[in-house]
């Protein structure tokens, strides 16, 4: 567009040389100059209108609300190939049109929070096996990051790092004393804000609960709502354990995992850990991400709890998973 405007200005100079004073009458020269100036002004107006339209499109995209869902038949097999018209989103009592639908096999940005505070070699080996299963069942386009809880919570492999490096570090990590699970999850969520894909998730391989984190439960839940990340847990989540501390930790972690629709899968032995990781990987790679523009939008942004329903044309299937809520972007 700028090139067109420069071209008009260049032609203006050329015409001045051709229609030099003395060759044409003054009224004709004035008419030619006015026509050129009008063309130049029109070009500027078109440029401004294009820029404004692009800015408006970007603003509209920013106000889209995203919800992740999984659809399966009774046998648990994922349903793929669905279209926007196969879903209806209710924001309150208002049905909203689905404006965006990702394919079910879209790549995933995944951060794994690996707890190395296991009290026995058997338990940490089971956690390593779960991590290896997540990686081996992933898509080649997926990106991974790794947070390790050892003596402290830290990001050891940034998002998009080498998968072989993630496995190597996990295999070399010995048992530690840190139980700052909330801090580790907080780091993982911050890392996922740098992701390249709209589909983001976190898998927490831990059953130790949180002790001594700088971040409070309320802070973590708030960040979860803001980012809309689905969080899954793999560990020994026994809500009915005979020991009060074990029951408290399980309930505490479950409260955080379910904030945005995630869940914990209980695992007791190595085989359970591997199967749980496989289930999570399958679900992540068969999720749809729906996007809609809420009809009633709060300019300050607000927490929304949309309800997703399948249309009657989708027979024999059900919603296996749906995000519990999300923040609408502020104006």
C-alpha positions in Angstrom: 0.0 0.0 0.0 2.9 2.4 0.8 4.4 1.5 -2.6 1.2 2.7 -4.3 1.3 6.0 -2.4 4.9 6.6 -3.3 4.1 5.8 -6.9 1.4 8.5 -7.0 3.9 11.0 -5.6 6.5 10.1 -8.2 4.0 10.5 -11.1 3.1 13.9 -9.7 6.8 15.0 -10.2 6.9 13.5 -13.7 3.7 15.2 -14.7 5.0 18.6 -13.5 8.0 18.2 -15.9 5.7 17.3 -18.8 3.1 20.0 -18.2 5.6 22.7 -17.5 4.4 26.3 -17.2 4.1 27.9 -20.6 3.1 24.7 -22.3 -0.4 24.5 -21.0 -2.9 27.0 -19.7 -3.0 27.7 -15.9 -6.6 26.4 -15.5 -5.6 23.1 -17.0 -2.5 22.8 -14.8 -4.6 23.5 -11.7 -7.1 20.8 -12.7 -4.3 18.2 -13.2 -2.7 19.1 -9.9 -6.0 18.8 -8.1 -6.7 15.4 -9.6 -3.3 14.1 -8.4 -3.7 15.5 -4.9 -7.2 13.8 -4.8 -5.6 10.4 -5.8 -2.9 10.8 -3.2 -5.5 11.6 -0.5 -7.6 8.6 -1.5 -4.6 6.3 -1.2 -3.9 7.5 2.3 -7.6 6.9 3.2 -7.5 3.4 1.9 -4.3 2.7 3.9 -5.8 4.0 7.1 -9.0 2.0 6.5 -6.9 -1.2 6.0 -4.9 -0.6 9.2 -8.1 0.1 11.2 -9.7 -3.1 9.9 -6.7 -5.2 10.8 -6.6 -3.7 14.3 -10.3 -4.4 14.8 -9.8 -8.0 13.6 -7.0 -8.4 16.2 -9.1 -6.9 18.9 -12.0 -9.3 18.1 -9.7 -12.3 18.1 -8.4 -11.3 21.6 -12.0 -11.3 23.0 -12.6 -14.9 21.8 -13.3 -17.3 24.7 -11.8 -20.8 24.4 -13.1 -24.1 25.8 -11.5 -27.5 25.4 -13.7 -30.6 25.1 -13.3 -34.4 24.5 -15.9 -36.5 22.8 -16.1 -40.2 22.9 -18.5 -43.1 22.3 -19.7 -45.4 25.0 -16.7 -47.7 24.5 -14.3 -44.8 25.2 -13.1 -44.4 21.6 -12.6 -40.8 20.7 -14.9 -39.1 18.1 -13.0 -37.1 15.5 -14.1 -35.1 12.5 -16.7 -33.0 14.2 -17.6 -29.5 12.9 -18.5 -26.2 14.6 -22.2 -26.8 14.0 -22.0 -30.1 16.0 -21.5 -28.1 19.2 -23.5 -25.5 21.1 -22.0 -23.3 23.8 -24.2 -21.8 26.5 -22.8 -18.8 28.3 -25.3 -18.5 31.0 -28.7 -19.0 29.3 -27.5 -17.6 26.0 -26.6 -20.0 23.2 -23.4 -18.8 21.5 -22.2 -19.6 18.0 -18.9 -21.5 17.7 -16.6 -19.3 15.7 -13.5 -21.4 16.0 -12.9 -25.2 16.2 -9.4 -26.8 16.3 -8.9 -30.2 14.7 -8.8 -33.0 17.2 -5.2 -33.9 16.3 -3.8 -30.4 16.8 -0.4 -30.3 18.5 -0.2 -29.8 22.3 2.1 -27.7 24.4 2.8 -29.8 27.5 4.7 -29.1 30.7 5.4 -32.0 33.0 5.9 -31.3 36.7 8.1 -34.2 37.9 8.2 -34.7 41.7 11.5 -36.3 42.8 10.6 -36.4 46.5 9.6 -40.0 46.3 10.5 -41.9 49.5 11.5 -45.1 47.7 13.4 -46.0 44.5 10.3 -48.0 43.3 8.0 -44.9 43.4 10.4 -42.6 41.5 11.0 -45.3 38.9 7.3 -45.5 38.4 7.2 -41.8 37.8 10.0 -42.0 35.3 8.0 -44.7 33.4 5.0 -42.4 33.3 7.0 -39.5 31.9 8.5 -41.8 29.2 5.0 -43.0 28.2 3.8 -39.4 27.8 6.7 -38.7 25.5 6.5 -41.9 23.5 2.7 -41.5 22.8 3.0 -37.9 21.9 2.7 -36.3 18.4 6.0 -35.3 16.7 4.7 -31.7 16.6 4.0 -31.5 20.4 6.4 -29.4 22.5 7.5 -30.4 26.0 8.9 -28.7 29.0 10.0 -30.1 32.3 9.8 -28.8 35.9 11.5 -30.9 38.6 10.9 -30.8 42.3 14.1 -31.7 43.9 15.7 -29.5 46.5 13.6 -26.7 45.0 11.2 -26.3 42.1 12.9 -25.3 38.9 12.5 -25.4 35.1 15.2 -27.8 33.9 14.0 -28.0 30.3 12.2 -25.0 28.8 9.2 -25.5 26.6 10.2 -26.8 23.2 13.3 -28.5 24.6 14.7 -31.9 23.5 12.6 -34.9 24.5 15.7 -37.1 24.9 17.1 -34.5 27.3 13.9 -34.5 29.3 14.1 -38.3 29.7 17.9 -38.2 30.4 17.4 -35.6 33.2 14.5 -37.5 34.8 16.5 -40.8 34.7 19.5 -39.1 36.4 17.4 -37.3 39.0 17.7 -38.8 42.5 15.2 -38.4 45.3 15.1 -35.0 46.9 13.4 -33.3 49.8 11.4 -30.6 48.1 7.6 -30.7 48.4 7.0 -27.2 47.0 4.4 -28.5 44.5 2.5 -25.2 44.1 5.7 -23.4 43.2 6.5 -26.1 40.6 3.1 -25.8 39.0 3.3 -22.0 39.1 6.6 -22.2 37.1 5.0 -24.6 34.7 2.0 -22.3 34.0 4.3 -19.3 33.4 6.3 -21.4 31.0 3.1 -22.4 29.1 2.3 -18.7 28.5 5.2 -18.9 26.0 3.6 -21.8 24.1 3.2 -21.8 20.3 -0.1 -23.7 20.3 -3.6 -22.8 21.6 -3.9 -26.2 23.2 -1.9 -26.2 26.5 -1.8 -28.8 29.3 0.2 -29.7 32.4 0.8 -33.2 33.8 1.8 -33.4 37.5 3.5 -36.7 38.4 3.3 -36.5 42.2 1.3 -37.6 45.2 3.2 -35.8 47.9 1.0 -32.7 48.2 2.4 -29.3 48.9 4.5 -28.2 51.7 6.3 -24.8 52.1 5.6 -23.2 48.7 5.9 -19.5 48.4 2.7 -19.4 46.3 -0.6 -20.0 48.0 -3.4 -22.2 46.8 -5.6 -19.2 45.9 -2.7 -17.7 43.8 -2.3 -20.9 41.9 -6.0 -21.4 41.2 -6.2 -17.8 40.0 -3.4 -18.3 37.5 -5.0 -21.5 36.3 -8.2 -19.7 35.6 -6.3 -16.9 33.8 -4.3 -19.3 31.6 -7.1 -21.9 31.0 -4.6 -24.7 31.2 -6.0 -28.2 31.8 -4.0 -30.0 34.6 -3.8 -33.7 35.0 -2.3 -35.6 38.0 -0.8 -39.1 38.3 -0.1 -40.5 41.7 -1.5 -42.2 44.7 -4.6 -40.1 45.3 -6.4 -41.8 48.1 -9.2 -39.6 49.5 -10.1 -42.4 52.0 -6.6 -43.2 53.2 -6.4 -44.1 56.9 -3.9 -41.3 57.7 -5.4 -37.8 57.9 -2.3 -36.2 56.2 -2.7 -38.5 53.2 -6.4 -37.7 52.8 -5.7 -34.0 53.2 -3.0 -33.9 50.5 -5.2 -35.9 48.1 -8.2 -33.5 48.6 -5.9 -30.5 48.4 -4.4 -31.5 45.0 -7.8 -32.6 43.6 -9.1 -29.1 44.4 -6.4 -27.5 42.3 -6.6 -30.1 39.4 -10.3 -29.6 38.9 -10.1 -25.8 38.8 -10.2 -25.7 35.0 -11.6 -29.2 34.4 -8.5 -31.4 34.9 -8.4 -34.4 37.1 -6.2 -36.8 38.9 -5.7 -40.5 38.0 -4.8 -42.8 40.9 -1.9 -45.1 40.4 -0.4 -47.6 42.8 2.3 -49.5 40.9 4.5 -49.0 37.8 1.9 -50.5 35.5 -0.8 -48.1 36.8 1.5 -45.1 36.2 2.2 -46.1 32.6 -1.5 -46.7 31.9 -2.5 -43.4 33.4 0.0 -41.6 31.3 -1.3 -43.3 28.2 -4.9 -42.3 29.0 -4.0 -38.7 29.5 -2.0 -38.6 26.3 -4.8 -40.1 24.3 -7.3 -37.6 25.8 -5.0 -34.6 25.0 -4.6 -35.7 21.4 -8.3 -36.1 20.9 -9.6 -32.8 22.3 -11.3 -30.1 20.5 -10.7 -26.4 21.3 -13.9 -24.4 20.8 -13.8 -20.6 20.4 -16.8 -18.2 20.7 -17.4 -14.5 21.2 -19.7 -13.9 24.2 -22.7 -11.8 23.4 -22.5 -10.1 26.8 -19.0 -9.0 27.5 -17.7 -7.4 30.7 -15.1 -4.7 29.7 -13.0 -5.7 32.8 -12.9 -9.4 32.0 -14.7 -12.0 34.1 -14.7 -15.7 34.9 -17.1 -17.6 32.7 -18.4 -21.2 33.1 -19.7 -22.1 29.7 -21.7 -25.2 29.1 -21.0 -27.2 26.0 -23.6 -29.5 24.4 -23.5 -31.8 21.4 -26.1 -31.4 18.7 -28.7 -34.1 18.2 -27.0 -35.1 15.0 -24.0 -36.5 16.9 -25.6 -39.8 18.0 -24.1 -42.4 20.3 -21.4 -40.0 21.7 -20.9 -38.0 24.9 -18.7 -35.3 26.3 -15.9 -37.0 28.1 -14.2 -33.9 29.3 -14.9 -30.2 29.2 -13.1 -27.2 30.7 -14.9 -26.0 33.8 -14.4 -22.3 33.0 -12.2 -19.5 31.6 -11.6 -15.8 31.8 -13.0 -13.6 29.1 -10.4 -11.1 27.9 -10.8 -7.6 29.1 -11.4 -4.7 26.7 
